[in-house]
Amino acid sequence: MTKIKTILIPHNPLIISKIGGKYSENLKSSMEAIKKLRQSIYEFRPKKIFIITPPIKDLQNISIHQKDKYHINLKEFGDLSMEFEVLGDMDYSTRLKYFLRKNNFDINIFSGEKTDYQSFVPLYYLNQFHISSKGFENELKKDESLKSEFIIIHSSNCSINHHLKFGELLYEFLRETKDNILIIACGDFAKKSAHEENEDLPKLSYKIIDLIKSKNFNEIISLSKELKNGYPWIKPFSSIIPFIDKTKKRPVVLALDKEFQEMYITIEF
């Protein structure tokens, strides 16, 4: 049976110092937590790395961005010095598509050139998996012996239950493979809504954190349906709940940061 590792990290590019600049200073614990996770990921040596992002506005179905290579640059954020590539996957993603459709689950698959920014944080920090790069600091040098392949999956505008079903099917698809698999759910933890009071943000967030620690997923899903607040992490997280349910390990919160009336959490499951 395959070994599967799951984590939840923020997707906000402010966590990349070349983008966030001085604002990244307020997200230091998140940055350090991701660097710590990075080392354990290298030791785990995953064959495939799934990145599940928050929804993209125009995608009605959960969608696989299928590429043999992903090219990433930070031009849209004003940095012209950095760009890099990672290996994509044509095997698992194709077989996953057919598996999902066989189980009457709609899935889109596309091969556009642009890599969506919501996947940048893990792609940036997992630098030893880069097959080419320029503009990186000295500490971010790639390891030529690591040949992990990435599969980027975008959540959709469908319901949370729909993403739970996707997670169940993804688990069934991966359950019998022999490769080490890493699944990264990306999404900022909480974003203040104009309809809520300032004090509601930490209050609701800490309540959800307690529910995550106790693996009370039904309560999280029930609560999230009633929130007016923006919780970009909830659909990517819903997709990994079936994996977390199968492990005896308790979730470990590695970092919790707040900046611009938003909260960012990093969790290892």
N, C-alpha and C positions, 0 to 999 in steps of 0.2 A: 504493500500500500504506500502511496505517495506521502511525503512529508509536506505539509502546507503551513506556511507562516502568514499571519495576517496582522496588519497594522493600520492605524488611522492617523493621518497627518493633515495639517492645513494645506490649502491650495493657493493661498494668497502669495503672489510673487514678491511681496515686501519681505518675505523670509529669505529671499536671495539678496544679499547685501548690495550687489551691483545695481539692483533695481530700487531697493528700499532706502539705501543711503543712511541718513541719520535716523530714520524711522525704524530701521532694522534693529537699532539698539534696544528698543522696547520689546523686541521679540527674541531676545537672546536665549531665553530658556528653551524656546521652541527650536531655535537653530542648533543649540547644543544637544538637545534630545534627538534630533534627526541625525546629527553626526554620530551619536552613540549608537543609534539603531543601524546606521550605515555599516559600522564595523561588524555588528552581529550578522548583517545581511551578507557581507563578503565572506564571512566564515561559513554561513549556511550554503553559499554557492548555488543559488537557484538556477534552474535550467530556463524557466519561464517566469517573467514578472508581469503580472496583470496590474494595470493602473485603472481604477474606476473613478471617474470624475463626476462632479455635479452635472446637472443637465445643461445642454447647449440649447439655446432658445429655439432654434429652428428644427430641432430633431424631435419628432413625435414618438419614435420608438427608441429603445436602448440600441446603441449603435457601436459597432466595432470599426475602429479606424485601422484598416489593414495595410501595412507597408512592410517592405523588406528592410528599409532603413527609415528612421525618423530623423529629420534635420531640424535643429532648434537654433534660433537666434533670439536676441532680446531687442531687436530693432524697434518693435512697437512700444517698448518702454524707454526708448531713448539711448540704449547702449549699443554702440556699433562695433565694440571690440570683441565680443564673445559670440562664438557659435560652436556647435558640436553635433555629433551624430551618434545614435545608438542603433543596434540591430533590432529590426522588427521581426515579425513572425508570420509565415504564410501557412504553416501546418496546423497548429492548434486552433488558430482563429477560423480557418476554413472548416475543420472538423466540428468545432463548436457551433458554427452557423448551422450546419446540417443537423447536428444533434438537437439544437433548440427547435428548429423547424419541424423535425420529426416528432417532437413533443408538443406541437401546436403552439409554439411561443414565437411571436413575431420578433424578428431581429433585423436591423439594417446593417449593411456592411459597405464601407466606402473607402476610397484610396486617395483622398485629396492630398495635395502637397503640404498644406499648412498644418502644423501641429498646434492644437489648441493650448492656450496659455495655462489652462487649469491642470495640465499634466506637467508643467515645467518644474515644480519644486522637487518631486522625486527624480525626474530625469536629470536635473542639475546636480543634486547632491550625490547621486549614485555614479559619481564620475569615473570610477574604476571600470565601469561597463561601457564607457565611451569608446567608440572605434576611431574617432578623430575629434580633435578639439583645438581651439585657440582662444587666447584671452583669459585663461584660468590662472588663479593664484598658484604659487608653488605647492601649497598643501593639497591641491586638487589634481594630482597626476593619475593617469589611467593605468590599469594593470592589464597588460596584453594577454595574460593567461585566462582572464574572465570573459566568457563569451555568452553571457545571458542574453536572451531575446525578450523584447517588450511587446506587450499587447495592450493597446489603449482602448478602453471601453467608456463610452459616455452614457451617463444616466439620461432619463427621458422625462417628459412631462406627465408620464403615466403615474398611477398611484403608488404609494409606499408598498402596498400589498403586491403590486406587480413586480417591484424590485425584490421583494422577499422571494417571490416565485422564481425570479431569475437566479437569485442566489442558491436556491434549492437545486435548480437544474445545473448550475455551474458546479456545485458540489458533486452531484451525481456524475457529471462529465469527467471531473478530475479525480474522482475517488480511486479508480483502479490504475491510474498512471504511476509509473515508477520514478518519475523525475521530481526533484525538489521544486516546489512552487511557492512563489511569494505573491501575495495579493495586497495591494496598497489601495485602501479607500481614501480618497482625497476630498477634503471639504472643510472650509472654515466653520468653526463650531457654532457661533451665534452672531447675528447681525441685528443691531437695533432697528426696530420699525418705528415709523412716525406715530403709530397707534399705541405705543407702549411707553410706560414711564421708565426713566433711567434705571431705577432700582430693580425693575423687573428682569433685566438682562442677567445680572449675576445670580439672582434668586432662582430663576428658571434653569439656568445653566448648571448650577451646583446640584439642583434636584436631579437633573438628567445624569450628571456624573455619578451620583450615588446609585442610580438605577443601573448604569452601565457596570459599575463595580460589582453589583449584586447579580448581574446578568438577568435583570428583570426586563426583558425585551418587549414583552406584551405591553407593559406600562409605558415604555418609551414610545412605542408606536401609537398607542392611544393618546398620549400627551401631545405628541408631535402633530397630530391631526387637528388639534385645537389651537395651536400656537399661531398668533398673528406674526410673530417674529420670523426673521429669515434664518433658517438652519440649513445651510448648503450641504452639510455633511450627511444629512439623514438618509438620502437615497443611496449614495455609495455605501454607507454603513449598513443599511438594510440588506444590501447585496452580500455582505459578509457575515450576517447573523447566523446563517446555517453552519458556517465553518466554526464560528466562536462557540456555538452550542455544542459542537462535537468534542471540544477540548475540555480537559479538566482544569486547565490553568485559569486563574483569575485575571481579568484585565488589569494592567498596570498603567496608571496615568503618569507619563514621564514629564509632561510640561503643560502649563496652562498660562497663557499670556492674554493681555488685553491692550488694544490699541485702536484709536478711531471708533470707539463705542462698538467694537467687535471683539469676540473672544476666539482664541485659537487653542486647540488641544491636540496633544500627541499621545497616542495610546498604543501599547503593545499587548496583543492578545495571546 
